[in-house]
Amino acid sequence: MPILHDPVVTLEGVALKNLSFSTLDLDVSIRVENPNPAGATLESCPFTVSYRNAGTPQVIATGDTGSAEIPASAATVLPVPVTSHNTALLGALAAFVAGGKLELTIEGTAKLKFLMIPKQVPFTRTVPVTVGEIAGMVTGQKKPD
């Protein structure tokens, strides 16, 4: 019998779509890799988006990929649009204006079923958002990939 490996869940990327004093719109991409010869089912992948305020995480948005089939020996990237409308967002905007950058942390747990066996795969990643990205949004210019 072949050795089975746990699926790998990572944050593929985060793109800032819109920022105002009342909302933050992000496109979050979650990548699920299945290195096994049999398919897997992603039942859900709830996650939070936060920033640190004086060392304490402040959640500004939540999201979930929903369910998806992950083919054998393949990777699937699931895009999830996320919008924040909460009061912690004001603190994040203040930190951004004061420091010229903001680090967002995306953390979650993918709930998978592989060969009828449930698995939970946690993931976390911190990504910077810079003044340059905001300026590009305001002027309509995308930063080069």
N, CA and C atoms as an extended XYZ file, in Angstrom:
435
Properties=species:S:1:pos:R:3:atomname:S:1:resname:S:1:resid:I:1 pbc="F F F"
N         0.851       -1.188        0.000 N   MET     1
C         0.000        0.000        0.000 CA  MET     1
C         0.892        1.245        0.000 C   MET     1
N         0.591        2.255       -0.836 N   PRO     2
C         1.432        3.458       -0.876 CA  PRO     2
C         1.291        4.273        0.404 C   PRO     2
N         2.332        5.039        0.712 N   ILE     3
C         2.295        5.932        1.868 CA  ILE     3
C         1.440        7.139        1.495 C   ILE     3
N         0.484        7.481        2.357 N   LEU     4
C        -0.398        8.620        2.113 CA  LEU     4
C         0.136        9.840        2.849 C   LEU     4
N         0.030       10.984        2.206 N   HIS     5
C         0.518       12.231        2.778 CA  HIS     5
C        -0.652       13.167        3.045 C   HIS     5
N        -0.518       13.969        4.106 N   ASP     6
C        -1.553       14.953        4.397 CA  ASP     6
C        -1.606       15.991        3.282 C   ASP     6
N        -2.809       16.429        2.909 N   PRO     7
C        -2.905       17.558        1.993 CA  PRO     7
C        -2.239       18.785        2.627 C   PRO     7
N        -1.749       19.693        1.796 N   VAL     8
C        -1.071       20.894        2.273 CA  VAL     8
C        -1.936       22.099        1.921 C   VAL     8
N        -2.213       22.943        2.923 N   VAL     9
C        -3.023       24.137        2.721 CA  VAL     9
C        -2.153       25.356        2.990 C   VAL     9
N        -2.111       26.283        2.030 N   THR    10
C        -1.318       27.496        2.184 CA  THR    10
C        -2.100       28.691        1.651 C   THR    10
N        -1.652       29.852        2.056 N   LEU    11
C        -2.195       31.084        1.512 CA  LEU    11
C        -1.441       31.378        0.229 C   LEU    11
N        -2.136       31.349       -0.895 N   GLU    12
C        -1.519       31.604       -2.192 CA  GLU    12
C        -1.240       33.094       -2.370 C   GLU    12
N        -2.175       33.916       -1.901 N   GLY    13
C        -1.961       35.355       -2.042 CA  GLY    13
C        -3.105       36.160       -1.481 C   GLY    13
N        -2.822       37.438       -1.288 N   VAL    14
C        -3.826       38.394       -0.840 CA  VAL    14
C        -3.680       39.634       -1.705 C   VAL    14
N        -4.760       40.073       -2.294 N   ALA    15
C        -4.748       41.289       -3.096 CA  ALA    15
C        -5.717       42.282       -2.475 C   ALA    15
N        -5.240       43.489       -2.265 N   LEU    16
C        -6.072       44.564       -1.753 CA  LEU    16
C        -6.904       45.104       -2.906 C   LEU    16
N        -8.228       45.065       -2.791 N   LYS    17
C        -9.101       45.514       -3.872 CA  LYS    17
C        -9.635       46.920       -3.632 C   LYS    17
N        -9.934       47.238       -2.383 N   ASN    18
C       -10.499       48.546       -2.076 CA  ASN    18
C       -10.257       48.838       -0.605 C   ASN    18
N       -10.009       50.092       -0.296 N   LEU    19
C        -9.786       50.509        1.081 CA  LEU    19
C       -10.434       51.864        1.277 C   LEU    19
N       -11.263       51.963        2.308 N   SER    20
C       -11.852       53.246        2.667 CA  SER    20
C       -11.914       53.291        4.188 C   SER    20
N       -12.463       54.367        4.733 N   PHE    21
C       -12.549       54.458        6.190 CA  PHE    21
C       -13.648       53.574        6.762 C   PHE    21
N       -14.471       52.959        5.899 N   SER    22
C       -15.528       52.083        6.417 CA  SER    22
C       -15.414       50.638        5.955 C   SER    22
N       -14.641       50.371        4.888 N   THR    23
C       -14.522       48.991        4.412 CA  THR    23
C       -13.112       48.676        3.949 C   THR    23
N       -12.794       47.414        3.997 N   LEU    24
C       -11.551       46.871        3.452 CA  LEU    24
C       -11.957       45.657        2.627 C   LEU    24
N       -11.673       45.688        1.315 N   ASP    25
C       -12.000       44.577        0.423 CA  ASP    25
C       -10.716       43.882        0.012 C   ASP    25
N       -10.653       42.575        0.231 N   LEU    26
C        -9.495       41.768       -0.117 CA  LEU    26
C        -9.925       40.606       -0.992 C   LEU    26
N        -9.025       40.168       -1.861 N   ASP    27
C        -9.186       38.893       -2.548 CA  ASP    27
C        -8.152       37.956       -1.947 C   ASP    27
N        -8.612       36.963       -1.218 N   VAL    28
C        -7.739       35.986       -0.571 CA  VAL    28
C        -7.772       34.710       -1.406 C   VAL    28
N        -6.599       34.145       -1.697 N   SER    29
C        -6.523       32.901       -2.465 CA  SER    29
C        -5.909       31.813       -1.597 C   SER    29
N        -6.674       30.741       -1.371 N   ILE    30
C        -6.233       29.605       -0.574 CA  ILE    30
C        -5.861       28.468       -1.529 C   ILE    30
N        -4.663       27.908       -1.348 N   ARG    31
C        -4.180       26.812       -2.205 CA  ARG    31
C        -4.239       25.516       -1.403 C   ARG    31
N        -4.864       24.492       -1.992 N   VAL    32
C        -4.934       23.175       -1.370 CA  VAL    32
C        -4.241       22.189       -2.301 C   VAL    32
N        -3.161       21.569       -1.812 N   GLU    33
C        -2.407       20.587       -2.592 CA  GLU    33
C        -2.713       19.191       -2.068 C   GLU    33
N        -3.009       18.298       -2.976 N   ASN    34
C        -3.266       16.907       -2.621 CA  ASN    34
C        -2.225       16.036       -3.328 C   ASN    34
N        -1.192       15.586       -2.604 N   PRO    35
C        -0.124       14.807       -3.229 CA  PRO    35
C        -0.451       13.321       -3.391 C   PRO    35
N        -1.653       12.924       -3.072 N   ASN    36
C        -2.030       11.517       -3.041 CA  ASN    36
C        -2.682       11.041       -4.339 C   ASN    36
N        -2.692        9.725       -4.557 N   PRO    37
C        -3.277        9.161       -5.779 CA  PRO    37
C        -4.812        9.110       -5.765 C   PRO    37
N        -5.440        9.578       -4.692 N   ALA    38
C        -6.904        9.629       -4.616 CA  ALA    38
C        -7.334       11.054       -4.296 C   ALA    38
N        -8.493       11.448       -4.804 N   GLY    39
C        -9.010       12.795       -4.568 CA  GLY    39
C        -9.395       13.025       -3.117 C   GLY    39
N        -9.543       14.294       -2.757 N   ALA    40
C        -9.953       14.689       -1.412 CA  ALA    40
C       -11.087       15.699       -1.544 C   ALA    40
N       -11.854       15.851       -0.484 N   THR    41
C       -12.927       16.834       -0.453 CA  THR    41
C       -12.605       17.880        0.599 C   THR    41
N       -12.556       19.132        0.185 N   LEU    42
C       -12.442       20.236        1.132 CA  LEU    42
C       -13.861       20.558        1.561 C   LEU    42
N       -14.161       20.320        2.841 N   GLU    43
C       -15.515       20.581        3.327 CA  GLU    43
C       -15.715       22.062        3.616 C   GLU    43
N       -14.708       22.700        4.202 N   SER    44
C       -14.731       24.138        4.446 CA  SER    44
C       -13.332       24.571        4.857 C   SER    44
N       -13.102       25.859        4.766 N   CYS    45
C       -11.813       26.402        5.178 CA  CYS    45
C       -12.048       27.805        5.741 C   CYS    45
N       -12.562       27.858        6.967 N   PRO    46
C       -12.785       29.166        7.580 CA  PRO    46
C       -11.452       29.804        7.981 C   PRO    46
N       -11.371       31.139        7.827 N   PHE    47
C       -10.149       31.841        8.200 CA  PHE    47
C       -10.479       33.236        8.709 C   PHE    47
N        -9.506       33.838        9.394 N   THR    48
C        -9.636       35.205        9.877 CA  THR    48
C        -8.518       36.051        9.274 C   THR    48
N        -8.795       37.330        9.106 N   VAL    49
C        -7.800       38.306        8.686 CA  VAL    49
C        -7.638       39.257        9.861 C   VAL    49
N        -6.389       39.424       10.322 N   SER    50
C        -6.155       40.286       11.477 CA  SER    50
C        -4.885       41.107       11.291 C   SER    50
N        -4.707       42.077       12.168 N   TYR    51
C        -3.465       42.832       12.246 CA  TYR    51
C        -3.123       42.946       13.731 C   TYR    51
N        -1.892       43.293       14.043 N   ARG    52
C        -1.481       43.422       15.446 CA  ARG    52
C        -1.524       44.881       15.860 C   ARG    52
N        -2.196       45.120       16.984 N   ASN    53
C        -2.268       46.444       17.578 CA  ASN    53
C        -1.625       46.340       18.950 C   ASN    53
N        -0.443       46.925       19.106 N   ALA    54
C         0.313       46.846       20.362 CA  ALA    54
C         0.519       45.389       20.776 C   ALA    54
N         0.801       44.538       19.787 N   GLY    55
C         1.092       43.137       20.061 CA  GLY    55
C        -0.121       42.237       20.177 C   GLY    55
N        -1.314       42.814       20.157 N   THR    56
C        -2.538       42.022       20.298 CA  THR    56
C        -3.229       41.894       18.944 C   THR    56
N        -3.543       40.648       18.518 N   PRO    57
C        -4.236       40.494       17.231 CA  PRO    57
C        -5.645       41.089       17.284 C   PRO    57
N        -5.991       41.840       16.238 N   GLN    58
C        -7.327       42.423       16.099 CA  GLN    58
C        -7.936       41.878       14.809 C   GLN    58
N        -9.002       41.101       14.915 N   VAL    59
C        -9.652       40.513       13.736 CA  VAL    59
C       -10.435       41.601       13.005 C   VAL    59
N       -10.147       41.738       11.704 N   ILE    60
C       -10.871       42.738       10.912 CA  ILE    60
C       -11.790       42.108        9.872 C   ILE    60
N       -11.634       40.809        9.600 N   ALA    61
C       -12.511       40.147        8.627 CA  ALA    61
C       -12.419       38.637        8.787 C   ALA    61
N       -13.449       37.952        8.305 N   THR    62
C       -13.452       36.493        8.276 CA  THR    62
C       -13.927       36.034        6.903 C   THR    62
N       -13.569       34.811        6.545 N   GLY    63
C       -13.998       34.265        5.263 CA  GLY    63
C       -14.006       32.755        5.310 C   GLY    63
N       -14.497       32.134        4.242 N   ASP    64
C       -14.528       30.676        4.122 CA  ASP    64
C       -14.552       30.321        2.642 C   ASP    64
N       -13.748       29.335        2.278 N   THR    65
C       -13.693       28.909        0.880 CA  THR    65
C       -14.951       28.179        0.439 C   THR    65
N       -15.681       27.600        1.395 N   GLY    66
C       -16.780       26.719        1.034 CA  GLY    66
C       -16.208       25.358        0.662 C   GLY    66
N       -17.006       24.490        0.066 N   SER    67
C       -16.537       23.145       -0.250 CA  SER    67
C       -16.000       23.081       -1.676 C   SER    67
N       -15.088       22.131       -1.879 N   ALA    68
C       -14.504       21.934       -3.209 CA  ALA    68
C       -13.891       20.548       -3.286 C   ALA    68
N       -13.865       20.003       -4.490 N   GLU    69
C       -13.188       18.730       -4.726 CA  GLU    69
C       -11.744       19.033       -5.098 C   GLU    69
N       -10.809       18.339       -4.470 N   ILE    70
C        -9.387       18.504       -4.755 CA  ILE    70
C        -8.919       17.236       -5.461 C   ILE    70
N        -8.594       17.322       -6.748 N   PRO    71
C        -8.216       16.121       -7.501 CA  PRO    71
C        -6.944       15.461       -6.964 C   PRO    71
N        -6.766       14.195       -7.298 N   ALA    72
C        -5.564       13.448       -6.924 CA  ALA    72
C        -4.334       14.082       -7.565 C   ALA    72
N        -3.227       14.089       -6.835 N   SER    73
C        -1.936       14.577       -7.335 CA  SER    73
C        -2.052       15.938       -8.012 C   SER    73
N        -2.786       16.863       -7.380 N   ALA    74
C        -3.012       18.178       -7.976 CA  ALA    74
C        -3.165       19.229       -6.888 C   ALA    74
N        -3.157       20.484       -7.316 N   ALA    75
C        -3.395       21.607       -6.413 CA  ALA    75
C        -4.556       22.421       -6.965 C   ALA    75
N        -5.365       22.959       -6.075 N   THR    76
C        -6.489       23.794       -6.452 CA  THR    76
C        -6.368       25.110       -5.698 C   THR    76
N        -6.520       26.226       -6.408 N   VAL    77
C        -6.495       27.547       -5.776 CA  VAL    77
C        -7.927       28.055       -5.725 C   VAL    77
N        -8.367       28.409       -4.516 N   LEU    78
C        -9.739       28.855       -4.303 CA  LEU    78
C        -9.750       30.343       -3.945 C   LEU    78
N       -10.312       31.194       -4.814 N   PRO    79
C       -10.387       32.626       -4.503 CA  PRO    79
C       -11.569       32.922       -3.588 C   PRO    79
N       -11.339       33.783       -2.590 N   VAL    80
C       -12.393       34.147       -1.652 CA  VAL    80
C       -12.395       35.669       -1.481 C   VAL    80
N       -13.429       36.374       -1.971 N   PRO    81
C       -13.511       37.809       -1.707 CA  PRO    81
C       -13.938       38.030       -0.254 C   PRO    81
N       -13.281       38.972        0.411 N   VAL    82
C       -13.544       39.243        1.823 CA  VAL    82
C       -13.727       40.743        1.998 C   VAL    82
N       -14.762       41.139        2.746 N   THR    83
C       -14.990       42.552        3.047 CA  THR    83
C       -15.125       42.720        4.551 C   THR    83
N       -14.462       43.739        5.075 N   SER    84
C       -14.541       44.045        6.499 CA  SER    84
C       -15.323       45.342        6.693 C   SER    84
N       -16.205       45.341        7.682 N   HIS    85
C       -16.964       46.542        8.042 CA  HIS    85
C       -16.920       46.772        9.553 C   HIS    85
N       -15.905       46.244       10.263 N   ASN    86
C       -15.973       46.318       11.716 CA  ASN    86
C       -15.122       47.443       12.298 C   ASN    86
N       -15.261       47.672       13.607 N   THR    87
C       -14.576       48.782       14.263 CA  THR    87
C       -13.069       48.569       14.352 C   THR    87
N       -12.594       47.329       14.365 N   ALA    88
C       -11.146       47.078       14.395 CA  ALA    88
C       -10.483       47.619       13.134 C   ALA    88
N       -11.263       47.749       12.055 N   LEU    89
C       -10.731       48.279       10.813 CA  LEU    89
C       -10.219       49.707       10.998 C   LEU    89
N       -10.890       50.515       11.821 N   LEU    90
C       -10.436       51.888       12.060 CA  LEU    90
C        -9.044       51.900       12.678 C   LEU    90
N        -8.779       50.972       13.615 N   GLY    91
C        -7.447       50.863       14.213 CA  GLY    91
C        -6.417       50.444       13.188 C   GLY    91
N        -6.788       49.536       12.295 N   ALA    92
C        -5.876       49.091       11.247 CA  ALA    92
C        -5.544       50.248       10.317 C   ALA    92
N        -6.548       51.042        9.965 N   LEU    93
C        -6.312       52.195        9.097 CA  LEU    93
C        -5.431       53.226        9.784 C   LEU    93
N        -5.643       53.447       11.082 N   ALA    94
C        -4.805       54.385       11.830 CA  ALA    94
C        -3.363       53.900       11.875 C   ALA    94
N        -3.162       52.591       12.091 N   ALA    95
C        -1.809       52.012       12.108 CA  ALA    95
C        -1.166       52.151       10.734 C   ALA    95
N        -1.961       51.970        9.697 N   PHE    96
C        -1.450       52.081        8.329 CA  PHE    96
C        -1.002       53.516        8.044 C   PHE    96
N        -1.843       54.487        8.382 N   VAL    97
C        -1.524       55.893        8.128 CA  VAL    97
C        -0.294       56.307        8.938 C   VAL    97
N        -0.215       55.863       10.179 N   ALA    98
C         0.907       56.239       11.049 CA  ALA    98
C         2.219       55.612       10.602 C   ALA    98
N         2.176       54.368       10.164 N   GLY    99
C         3.417       53.659        9.846 CA  GLY    99
C         3.722       53.497        8.375 C   GLY    99
N         2.758       53.797        7.499 N   GLY   100
C         3.002       53.656        6.068 CA  GLY   100
C         2.889       52.226        5.568 C   GLY   100
N         2.652       51.295        6.460 N   LYS   101
C         2.444       49.903        6.047 CA  LYS   101
C         1.583       49.214        7.098 C   LYS   101
N         1.073       48.077        6.724 N   LEU   102
C         0.213       47.301        7.612 CA  LEU   102
C         0.454       45.838        7.293 C   LEU   102
N         0.663       45.032        8.317 N   GLU   103
C         0.824       43.595        8.100 CA  GLU   103
C        -0.470       42.895        8.460 C   GLU   103
N        -1.002       42.161        7.492 N   LEU   104
C        -2.220       41.392        7.711 CA  LEU   104
C        -1.846       39.928        7.874 C   LEU   104
N        -2.470       39.276        8.857 N   THR   105
C        -2.255       37.850        9.080 CA  THR   105
C        -3.532       37.103        8.738 C   THR   105
N        -3.402       36.110        7.884 N   ILE   106
C        -4.529       35.246        7.537 CA  ILE   106
C        -4.263       33.901        8.193 C   ILE   106
N        -5.226       33.452        9.001 N   GLU   107
C        -5.060       32.217        9.761 CA  GLU   107
C        -6.344       31.420        9.692 C   GLU   107
N        -6.219       30.121        9.472 N   GLY   108
C        -7.410       29.297        9.387 CA  GLY   108
C        -7.107       27.821        9.492 C   GLY   108
N        -8.149       27.023        9.338 N   THR   109
C        -8.029       25.571        9.376 CA  THR   109
C        -8.896       24.975        8.277 C   THR   109
N        -8.248       24.252        7.373 N   ALA   110
C        -8.985       23.565        6.321 CA  ALA   110
C        -9.532       22.259        6.879 C   ALA   110
N       -10.818       22.003        6.615 N   LYS   111
C       -11.456       20.758        7.042 CA  LYS   111
C       -11.635       19.903        5.797 C   LYS   111
N       -10.828       18.837        5.721 N   LEU   112
C       -10.793       17.970        4.547 CA  LEU   112
C       -11.284       16.570        4.885 C   LEU   112
N       -11.733       15.880        3.858 N   LYS   113
C       -12.046       14.463        3.991 CA  LYS   113
C       -11.262       13.748        2.908 C   LYS   113
N       -10.405       12.820        3.340 N   PHE   114
C        -9.551       12.082        2.427 CA  PHE   114
C        -9.748       10.603        2.713 C   PHE   114
N       -10.190        9.848        1.709 N   LEU   115
C       -10.526        8.424        1.872 CA  LEU   115
C       -11.456        8.227        3.066 C   LEU   115
N       -12.450        9.100        3.156 N   MET   116
C       -13.482        9.068        4.214 CA  MET   116
C       -12.931        9.385        5.613 C   MET   116
N       -11.687        9.805        5.701 N   ILE   117
C       -11.080       10.146        6.992 CA  ILE   117
C       -11.021       11.664        7.102 C   ILE   117
N       -11.669       12.248        8.139 N   PRO   118
C       -11.602       13.703        8.287 CA  PRO   118
C       -10.219       14.150        8.764 C   PRO   118
N        -9.751       15.258        8.211 N   LYS   119
C        -8.468       15.847        8.605 CA  LYS   119
C        -8.665       17.343        8.768 C   LYS   119
N        -7.929       17.913        9.708 N   GLN   120
C        -7.910       19.359        9.861 CA  GLN   120
C        -6.485       19.827        9.644 C   GLN   120
N        -6.308       20.782        8.725 N   VAL   121
C        -4.983       21.274        8.378 CA  VAL   121
C        -4.931       22.780        8.656 C   VAL   121
N        -4.210       23.187        9.722 N   PRO   122
C        -4.111       24.617       10.019 CA  PRO   122
C        -3.102       25.310        9.106 C   PRO   122
N        -3.286       26.610        8.891 N   PHE   123
C        -2.329       27.401        8.123 CA  PHE   123
C        -2.344       28.835        8.640 C   PHE   123
N        -1.240       29.533        8.426 N   THR   124
C        -1.151       30.947        8.781 CA  THR   124
C        -0.100       31.605        7.906 C   THR   124
N        -0.331       32.871        7.574 N   ARG   125
C         0.655       33.632        6.818 CA  ARG   125
C         0.419       35.114        7.057 C   ARG   125
N         1.505       35.855        7.155 N   THR   126
C         1.431       37.304        7.323 CA  THR   126
C         1.955       37.964        6.053 C   THR   126
N         1.191       38.925        5.550 N   VAL   127
C         1.572       39.632        4.324 CA  VAL   127
C         1.510       41.137        4.559 C   VAL   127
N         2.469       41.884        3.988 N   PRO   128
C         2.453       43.342        4.144 CA  PRO   128
C         1.567       44.014        3.101 C   PRO   128
N         0.948       45.108        3.502 N   VAL   129
C         0.246       46.002        2.586 CA  VAL   129
C         0.981       47.332        2.719 C   VAL   129
N         1.429       47.893        1.602 N   THR   130
C         2.257       49.102        1.652 CA  THR   130
C         1.544       50.314        1.059 C   THR   130
N         2.120       51.486        1.323 N   VAL   131
C         1.588       52.730        0.770 CA  VAL   131
C         1.596       52.667       -0.758 C   VAL   131
N         2.617       52.025       -1.349 N   GLY   132
C         2.696       51.906       -2.800 CA  GLY   132
C         1.489       51.199       -3.388 C   GLY   132
N         1.029       50.154       -2.707 N   GLU   133
C        -0.155       49.435       -3.192 CA  GLU   133
C        -1.385       50.329       -3.133 C   GLU   133
N        -1.508       51.096       -2.053 N   ILE   134
C        -2.649       52.006       -1.912 CA  ILE   134
C        -2.577       53.093       -2.979 C   ILE   134
N        -1.388       53.660       -3.188 N   ALA   135
C        -1.222       54.696       -4.208 CA  ALA   135
C        -1.580       54.145       -5.582 C   ALA   135
N        -1.186       52.903       -5.875 N   GLY   136
C        -1.523       52.276       -7.149 CA  GLY   136
C        -3.023       52.130       -7.324 C   GLY   136
N        -3.718       51.818       -6.229 N   MET   137
C        -5.176       51.692       -6.308 CA  MET   137
C        -5.811       53.045       -6.599 C   MET   137
N        -5.305       54.082       -5.929 N   VAL   138
C        -5.875       55.420       -6.086 CA  VAL   138
C        -5.651       55.944       -7.507 C   VAL   138
N        -4.457       55.681       -8.077 N   THR   139
C        -4.134       56.189       -9.414 CA  THR   139
C        -4.575       55.234      -10.525 C   THR   139
N        -5.034       54.040      -10.146 N   GLY   140
C        -5.486       53.075      -11.134 CA  GLY   140
C        -4.367       52.252      -11.736 C   GLY   140
N        -3.173       52.318      -11.152 N   GLN   141
C        -2.041       51.549      -11.656 CA  GLN   141
C        -1.827       50.324      -10.791 C   GLN   141
N        -1.683       49.194      -11.442 N   LYS   142
C        -1.384       47.954      -10.719 CA  LYS   142
C         0.104       47.837      -10.544 C   LYS   142
N         0.544       47.289       -9.413 N   LYS   143
C         1.979       47.075       -9.257 CA  LYS   143
C         2.387       45.878      -10.099 C   LYS   143
N         3.606       45.868      -10.616 N   PRO   144
C         4.038       44.741      -11.449 CA  PRO   144
C         4.101       43.450      -10.657 C   PRO   144
N         3.774       42.340      -11.341 N   ASP   145
C         3.844       41.028      -10.687 CA  ASP   145
C         5.259       40.526      -10.642 C   ASP   145
